[in-house]
Amino acid sequence: MGNETIILLVGASSVVFGVAAWAGLIALPAWQSYSTLWQRIAGVFLSLYLVAAFVVLGVGLGALVIWFWDRVST
């Protein structure tokens, strides 16, 4: 198995586990919190803002690690 295959496997696994975590920990409680269909759909849709915030936070922290890597590694 080559390096590129491993990278693709890790990336695909991260996506699958991330979607499963969002569904189980965020979307399902948002769905169960309301009784009417439009409120449930709105709750799940608004939970996507939470996911977007986590993505922005992760990208920002990753960028900081890359930016300061030469100072930390020496």
C-alpha positions as CSV (number, residue, x, y, z in Angstrom):
1,M,0.0,0.0,0.0
2,G,1.5,3.3,-1.1
3,N,1.6,6.6,0.8
4,E,-1.1,8.2,-1.3
5,T,-3.5,5.3,-0.6
6,I,-2.9,5.6,3.1
7,I,-3.6,9.3,2.9
8,L,-6.8,8.8,1.0
9,L,-7.9,6.1,3.5
10,V,-7.2,8.3,6.5
11,G,-9.1,11.2,4.8
12,A,-12.1,9.1,3.9
13,S,-12.2,7.5,7.4
14,S,-12.0,11.0,9.0
15,V,-15.0,12.1,6.9
16,V,-17.0,9.0,7.7
17,F,-16.3,9.3,11.5
18,G,-16.9,13.1,11.4
19,V,-20.3,12.7,9.7
20,A,-21.2,9.9,12.1
21,A,-20.2,12.1,15.1
22,W,-22.2,15.0,13.8
23,A,-25.3,12.9,13.2
24,G,-25.1,11.1,16.6
25,L,-24.0,14.0,18.9
26,I,-25.4,17.1,17.2
27,A,-28.1,16.4,14.6
28,L,-30.0,13.7,16.5
29,P,-30.4,15.7,19.7
30,A,-31.4,18.7,17.6
31,W,-34.0,16.6,15.8
32,Q,-35.4,15.2,19.1
33,S,-35.7,18.6,20.8
34,Y,-38.6,19.8,18.7
35,S,-42.0,18.4,17.8
36,T,-43.0,19.9,14.5
37,L,-41.3,19.0,11.2
38,W,-40.2,22.5,10.2
39,Q,-38.7,23.1,13.7
40,R,-36.8,19.8,13.4
41,I,-35.5,20.6,10.0
42,A,-34.5,24.1,11.1
43,G,-32.7,22.7,14.2
44,V,-30.7,20.3,12.1
45,F,-29.9,23.0,9.5
46,L,-28.7,25.4,12.2
47,S,-26.5,22.6,13.7
48,L,-24.5,22.9,10.5
49,Y,-23.3,26.3,11.7
50,L,-21.8,24.5,14.7
51,V,-20.0,22.1,12.3
52,A,-18.8,25.1,10.2
53,A,-17.5,26.7,13.4
54,F,-15.6,23.5,14.3
55,V,-14.1,23.3,10.8
56,V,-13.0,27.0,10.9
57,L,-11.4,26.4,14.3
58,G,-9.6,23.3,13.1
59,V,-8.3,24.9,10.0
60,G,-7.2,27.9,12.0
61,L,-5.3,25.8,14.5
62,G,-3.8,23.7,11.7
63,A,-2.6,26.9,10.0
64,L,-1.0,28.1,13.3
65,V,0.8,24.8,13.7
66,I,2.1,25.0,10.1
67,W,3.1,28.7,10.6
68,F,5.0,28.1,13.8
69,W,6.4,24.6,13.0
70,D,9.9,25.8,12.3
71,R,10.0,27.6,15.7
72,V,8.6,24.6,17.6
73,S,10.6,21.9,15.9
74,T,14.0,23.4,16.7
